[in-house]
Amino acid sequence: VIGAGLAGLATAWRAAQRGLRVLVVDRDGPGAGASSVAAGMLAPVTEADFGEDELLRLNLESAALWPGFAAELEERTGMATGYARCGALAVAVDRDDAEEYARMHELQRSLGLAARRLVPSEARRMEPGLAPRIAAAIEAPEEAQADPVAVVAALARAYEDAGGELALADVKALRGGERVTGVETNIGAIGAGAVVLAAGAWSAALDPGVRVRPVKGQLLHLRVRAGGAPIASRIVRTPRCYVVPRADGRVVIGATSEERGFDTRIDAGAVHRLLEAAWEVLPDVWELEFAGALAGLRPGTPDNRPLIGAAARDGLFYATGHYRNGVLLAPVTAELVVAALTGERVSA
Ligand SMILES: Cc1cc2nc3c(=O)[nH]c(=O)nc-3n(C[C@H](O)[C@H](O)[C@H](O)COP(=O)(O)OP(=O)(O)OC[C@H]3O[C@@H](n4cnc5c(N)ncnc54)[C@H](O)[C@@H]3O)c2cc1C
């Protein structure tokens, strides 16, 4: 398995549980890529977009797997995952937002998704920290969150407990021709009966047939001061930002979406815009302690859909291209790739 992000580790864990002999190879160790930057929203309903029905179905399937996935990880490792079905509010701050969210709600209704329109007073009763002058809101009660850093750590432990091995190595190329037979790395060649490409935004370097590109995202970490009240109990989002409050007082504000190649610098302007966007919907953001900013690279694809399952070349499998939803999609990716590896399902 090339890549110890959420896609690679979840797949490797499930494969090791099935009795396969697995080696995960990462040049920088578990969670070195986007997986440790992600906000951790498990939000198929408020992420649903026009013309993406197939992606939505996959997202919903994975959201349904998450409670069992998190419970099993926690039970096997004794480590937290931060999984919580906290719900989400999509909040329209002005009339333009309200029009946009009216269209989004029409889509959600037509797809039979759990989403309900609220008048401002209802929304403010549910989340008293909302700005007084919001225009409208949509509640998506089944949206959830997990802490991606905690999930990476728990997955790495569960995988090793299941007999899996991890190596620090930079994969330079796939080995073999028609049939992939292993990888070339900076520490030598490694043979394998099957190779899973889970290298996130870097996947195209190893297989140019994979049209995955980096989509930069910057986000902010804040925290409630000691003794302070939580900023919200649900995920709160507007068309310009999302705010993810964690149970322990940490707050994540995200995220930009930029086509900047492999650049992961933090821009002052992005910090400013994200803070302002969060402040207009939750003014108490101003009182939070600033804890830092991160940037990561989402593995984007031309149609926003991930690549999961058997590749055209024998011996090669994909677990990549998860773009904005790689945390959400980790459980279903693992199941589909392992089914392909064991011959239960040819491709997904
Ligand atoms: C700001 C931001 C916010 C996000 N928020 C959310 C969210 O709320 N919910 C959600 O579901 N998703 C979110 N995402 C998306 C999510 O982070 C990604 O889809 C997911 O982490 C991709 O996981 P991955 O395992 O495919 O890739 P990565 O986590 O990037 O892992 C790839 C790994 O491969 C390794 N690697 C690459 N090339 C090689 C090589 N040649 N040799 C050896 N190792 C190699 C890297 O070191 C890395 O560890 C967000 C992303 C960003 C950037």
The ligand as a Tripos MOL2 file, in Angstrom:
@<TRIPOS>MOLECULE
LIG
   53    58     1     0     0
SMALL
NO_CHARGES

@<TRIPOS>ATOM
      1 C1         -8.0760   21.9520    4.4220 C.3       1 LIG1
      2 C2         -8.7110   20.6040    4.1740 C.ar      1 LIG1
      3 C3         -9.8900   20.2730    4.8180 C.ar      1 LIG1
      4 C4        -10.4960   19.0340    4.5920 C.ar      1 LIG1
      5 N1        -11.6410   18.7150    5.2830 N.ar      1 LIG1
      6 C5        -12.2200   17.5080    5.0890 C.ar      1 LIG1
      7 C6        -13.3720   17.1540    5.8290 C.ar      1 LIG1
      8 O1        -13.8580   17.9240    6.6630 O.2       1 LIG1
      9 N2        -13.9400   15.9320    5.5980 N.ar      1 LIG1
     10 C7        -13.4170   15.0470    4.7000 C.ar      1 LIG1
     11 O2        -13.9840   13.9630    4.5350 O.2       1 LIG1
     12 N3        -12.3000   15.3640    4.0000 N.ar      1 LIG1
     13 C8        -11.6980   16.5650    4.1660 C.ar      1 LIG1
     14 N4        -10.5780   16.8920    3.4660 N.ar      1 LIG1
     15 C9        -10.0890   15.9610    2.4370 C.3       1 LIG1
     16 C10        -9.2110   14.8730    3.0400 C.3       1 LIG1
     17 O3         -8.2110   15.4480    3.8290 O.3       1 LIG1
     18 C11        -8.5610   14.0520    1.9180 C.3       1 LIG1
     19 O4         -9.4900   13.6510    0.9550 O.3       1 LIG1
     20 C12        -7.9100   12.7860    2.5240 C.3       1 LIG1
     21 O5         -7.1420   13.0970    3.6550 O.3       1 LIG1
     22 C13        -7.0750   12.0810    1.4990 C.3       1 LIG1
     23 O6         -6.4550   10.9900    2.1450 O.3       1 LIG1
     24 P1         -5.3740   10.1270    1.4040 P.3       1 LIG1
     25 O7         -4.9990    9.0290    2.3190 O.co2     1 LIG1
     26 O8         -5.8620    9.7830    0.0440 O.co2     1 LIG1
     27 O9         -4.1530   11.1400    1.1420 O.3       1 LIG1
     28 P2         -3.0890   11.7870    2.1370 P.3       1 LIG1
     29 O10        -3.6080   11.9140    3.5130 O.co2     1 LIG1
     30 O11        -2.5690   13.0040    1.4740 O.co2     1 LIG1
     31 O12        -1.9540   10.6720    2.2200 O.3       1 LIG1
     32 C14        -1.1140   10.3680    1.1480 C.3       1 LIG1
     33 C15         0.1720    9.7980    1.7340 C.3       1 LIG1
     34 O13         0.9490    9.2820    0.6760 O.3       1 LIG1
     35 C16         2.3070    9.5350    0.9530 C.3       1 LIG1
     36 N5          3.0130    9.5140   -0.3240 N.ar      1 LIG1
     37 C17         2.7200   10.2240   -1.4420 C.ar      1 LIG1
     38 N6          3.5580    9.9030   -2.4280 N.ar      1 LIG1
     39 C18         4.4110    8.9550   -1.9400 C.ar      1 LIG1
     40 C19         5.5140    8.2280   -2.4960 C.ar      1 LIG1
     41 N7          5.9030    8.4120   -3.7520 N.pl3     1 LIG1
     42 N8          6.1500    7.3440   -1.6950 N.ar      1 LIG1
     43 C20         5.7660    7.1460   -0.4020 C.ar      1 LIG1
     44 N9          4.7380    7.8160    0.1720 N.ar      1 LIG1
     45 C21         4.0630    8.7020   -0.5960 C.ar      1 LIG1
     46 C22         2.3110   10.9120    1.6190 C.3       1 LIG1
     47 O14         3.4690   11.0830    2.4190 O.3       1 LIG1
     48 C23         1.0220   10.8470    2.4470 C.3       1 LIG1
     49 O15         1.2670   10.4240    3.7790 O.3       1 LIG1
     50 C24        -9.9200   18.1140    3.6840 C.ar      1 LIG1
     51 C25        -8.7220   18.4350    3.0590 C.ar      1 LIG1
     52 C26        -8.1080   19.6580    3.2980 C.ar      1 LIG1
     53 C27        -6.7930   19.9720    2.6340 C.3       1 LIG1
@<TRIPOS>BOND
     1     1     2 1
     2     2     3 ar
     3     2    52 ar
     4     3     4 ar
     5     4     5 ar
     6     4    50 ar
     7     5     6 ar
     8     6     7 ar
     9     6    13 1
    10     7     8 2
    11     7     9 ar
    12     9    10 ar
    13    10    11 2
    14    10    12 ar
    15    12    13 ar
    16    13    14 ar
    17    14    15 1
    18    14    50 ar
    19    15    16 1
    20    16    17 1
    21    16    18 1
    22    18    19 1
    23    18    20 1
    24    20    21 1
    25    20    22 1
    26    22    23 1
    27    23    24 1
    28    24    25 2
    29    24    26 1
    30    24    27 1
    31    27    28 1
    32    28    29 2
    33    28    30 1
    34    28    31 1
    35    31    32 1
    36    32    33 1
    37    33    34 1
    38    33    48 1
    39    34    35 1
    40    35    36 1
    41    35    46 1
    42    36    37 ar
    43    36    45 ar
    44    37    38 ar
    45    38    39 ar
    46    39    40 ar
    47    39    45 ar
    48    40    41 1
    49    40    42 ar
    50    42    43 ar
    51    43    44 ar
    52    44    45 ar
    53    46    47 1
    54    46    48 1
    55    48    49 1
    56    50    51 ar
    57    51    52 ar
    58    52    53 1
@<TRIPOS>SUBSTRUCTURE
     1 LIG1         1 GROUP 0 **** ****
